[in-house]
């Protein structure tokens, strides 16, 4: 295997290069084109010239945000990389991306060009809305044990007009790839990211596949504006190259940058951004970046290597600026080096698959198992520490402050949980006390319901006893009397059933009517109200069926009726009356209960729903009835319970 790299200047200079290095056209020749030029006409001119000399060769190319050639970084060049293989078969393919199923495109393309001997695949892609991770998953499902390397095209930071191409076509919405198949080929991938979080954690609150819509319930662009300023927000997605999001994966932070801006506050990324995922804004340490790449350099120097291709991040180059060449220059001491800076990097090894942003990825190839270790002299940039000292200090302040805030938030969350638990215990005590009080009231109501039939049974039984003693036995009289007793017993039994059903809490929402709810509440209160000669007037014009918890609403109605009864008796009102008025208002049902007891003092009107507040004797009241009634209607039934003074007296309004 041999690789030759050249900066394309003109056809004449290309001809001289071809003759000097004796590059001959053949199916085993791979030509990679890395172009700063984004004019399709000019790109086609270069491809046409290459086709003239190399009609049998495989050509793949992409536009860039920077070009790499033999350890040097260019930004206004077209780089041609010629790799002549000896034992490796090449197969290439190009497919249009559909925005719908990038996984299917990746699988289809891989099936076309991959075989059992394929060791590596180089992939370039361009699309504003590509789900690059789905694409690599599709490729991987065809063959997991091959190396995949490559990147998304770029366009000098415009995020608009990038292209990928082969020898026949140029496209702004396609993927192009070449498969390298050989039993002898040795292919190895290396990568490093080295971005770290700064500031607080955010939660993705809304997304659709790779479209990130909102973070912490604000649009992505609003979040950038809030934390990094309006200028950074307005320059997205370009500014995202230097201020990416970072997500923690397998113990390290992976950077994610946007590929396009739909102009609606959301951003399109190259992989899924799942709802609920925690993200942070990232920053980089230039020194750590360089040291991590140098670790890769020492690994590569211990491996069989004949050609090196670097596919790195545009954001990384822009962040490192004049120090970027320290990442690529040392590799040229090992083997010929070429590559480019793009908007995202593909990587697959035997046990891992990634779509990366802001990373450095390297593909090392060799058809020979021979290792030739080179002597490497690495130079630390003299002023990198001084240059970035202020930035690192500010970043560290932000990082430490964020950690302190997170620690404070955790303590606050713990205290809140403890207080919530205490309140739950208090609520359970309130509910228990309320149930005990209500049970006493229910026993009183049952006693009222039973008193009349029990008295009737007693009177009938006495009549029978007298008849027997006077020896005036009358069969018809006895049968009639026994029938009456049976009816009274049935009435008692039905009363028990009614109260039992009432005490059973509704387990699910049921369809019911306002008429039914009012009727059941009045029935349970009827004996007590009748005994105290209280007139109940019902005006119901609400025919609408509602879905609610019937027993809970009946419980509240009984409590309101009981309170009205108590105030009427306490104030010895002449001609006591309770008016129940029900009607429909828009989509809601309203029940108003008003007595003629004179109303509630204005100074306590806003306190009556508070727990333990009561106007009754504390020995006879817990002060929980109205509190629990409001809780039931508003928390369980999602309605409203209101109070005011009407024309006659206190008026309670239930809205369902």
Protein Blocks (a to p, Z undefined) as FASTA:
>chain_A
ZZdddddfbfklmmmmmmmnopacdfkbccddddfblcfklmmmmmmmmmmmmmmbccdd
dddebdceehiacfbbccddddddfkbccdddddddehlammlmmmmmmmmmgcfklmbd
cdddddfkbcfklmmmmmmmmomkbccedddddeehnommgccddfkbccfbbcdddddd
dfkbccdddddfkpacedjddddfbdehjacfbgghiafklmmmmmnojklmmmpcklmm
mmccdddeehiacddddfbdehnopacdfbdcdehiacddddddfklmmmmmmmmmmmmm
mpccfbdcddddfklmmmnmmmmmmmmmmmmmmmccdddddfbdcdddfkbccddehiac
dddddfbfbdcdddddddddfklmmmmmmmmmmmmmmmmmmmmmmmmmmmmmmmmmmmmm
mmmmmmmmmmmmmmmmmmmmmmmmmmmmmmmmmmmmmmmmmmmmmmmmnopacfklmmmm
mmmmmmmmmmmmmmmmmmmmmmpccfbdcdddfklmmmmmmmmmmmmmmmnopacddddf
bfbdcdddfklmmmmmmmmmmmmmmmmmmnopghiadddddddehjbccdddddfehpaa
fklmmmmmpghiafbdfklpghlmmmmmmmmmmmmnopacdddddfklccddddZZ
